[in-house]
């Protein structure tokens, strides 16, 4: 009988990679969401693999996906913490949004 592939490995890897991009675009929140989902799916597949390890042949890809998701989670958490510190140093959320608006006007975004 031919070995099967774990069902969520590919999507887990894709979500882990997207978390890198999302943490830069959404102050860390998007990265936290995508990497959290990727870790959940990886954990689900890891449990499935541990039940019958002889049935699956892409466990190394699962470890890679899990590592990418963890790195994305750490980067997103750092980005979120720095954003919160920046907001506090500017004087709160209203001042943060004013600063963002000024930067958009200055750089033409």
C-alpha positions in Angstrom: 0.0 0.0 0.0 1.3 3.4 -0.9 1.9 6.0 1.8 -0.5 8.9 2.1 0.3 12.5 2.6 -0.8 14.4 5.7 -3.8 16.5 4.7 -3.0 20.0 6.1 0.8 20.2 5.5 0.6 22.3 2.3 -1.9 24.8 3.6 0.0 25.0 6.9 3.2 25.9 5.1 1.4 28.5 2.9 -0.3 30.1 5.9 3.1 30.2 7.7 4.6 32.0 4.7 1.7 34.4 4.4 2.1 35.2 8.1 5.5 36.8 7.3 3.8 39.2 4.8 0.8 39.8 7.0 2.8 40.8 10.0 4.4 43.7 8.0 1.1 44.9 6.5 -1.2 44.8 9.6 0.9 45.8 12.6 1.4 42.1 13.5 -2.3 41.1 13.9 -2.5 39.4 10.5 0.7 37.5 11.2 -0.6 36.3 14.5 -3.9 35.1 12.9 -2.3 33.3 10.0 0.5 31.7 12.0 -2.0 30.7 14.7 -4.1 28.9 12.1 -1.0 27.3 10.6 0.2 26.0 14.0 -3.3 24.6 14.7 -3.4 22.7 11.4 0.2 21.5 11.9 -0.7 20.2 15.4 -3.7 18.4 14.1 -1.6 16.7 11.4 1.1 15.9 14.0 -1.5 14.1 16.1 -2.7 12.2 13.0 0.9 11.2 12.2 1.6 10.0 15.7 -1.4 7.7 15.6 -0.1 5.8 12.5 3.4 7.0 11.5 3.8 4.2 8.9 0.9 5.5 6.8 2.4 9.0 6.0 5.5 10.0 4.2 5.6 13.8 4.4 6.4 14.4 8.1 9.5 16.4 7.3 7.4 18.9 5.4 5.2 19.1 8.5 8.2 20.0 10.7 9.1 22.7 8.1 5.6 24.1 8.1 5.6 24.1 11.9 9.0 25.9 12.1 7.9 28.5 9.5 4.7 29.1 11.5 6.6 29.5 14.8 9.0 32.0 13.2 6.0 33.9 11.7 4.4 34.0 15.1 7.5 35.3 16.8 8.0 38.1 14.2 4.3 39.0 14.3 4.4 39.2 18.1 7.5 41.4 18.1 5.8 43.6 15.4 2.6 43.9 17.5 4.6 44.8 20.7 6.6 47.4 18.8 3.4 48.9 17.4 1.8 49.1 20.8 4.9 50.8 22.2 4.9 53.2 19.3 1.2 54.0 19.9 1.8 54.6 23.6 4.8 56.9 22.9 2.7 58.9 20.5 0.0 59.5 23.0 -2.6 56.9 22.2 -4.5 55.5 19.3 -5.8 58.9 18.0 -2.3 60.3 17.9 -1.1 57.1 16.2 -3.7 57.4 13.5 -2.8 61.1 13.0 0.9 60.1 12.6 -0.1 57.4 10.1 -2.2 60.0 8.1 0.7 62.4 8.1 3.1 59.8 6.8 0.7 58.8 4.1 0.4 62.4 3.0 4.1 62.9 3.1 4.9 59.8 1.0 1.9 60.0 -1.2 0.3 56.7 -0.2 
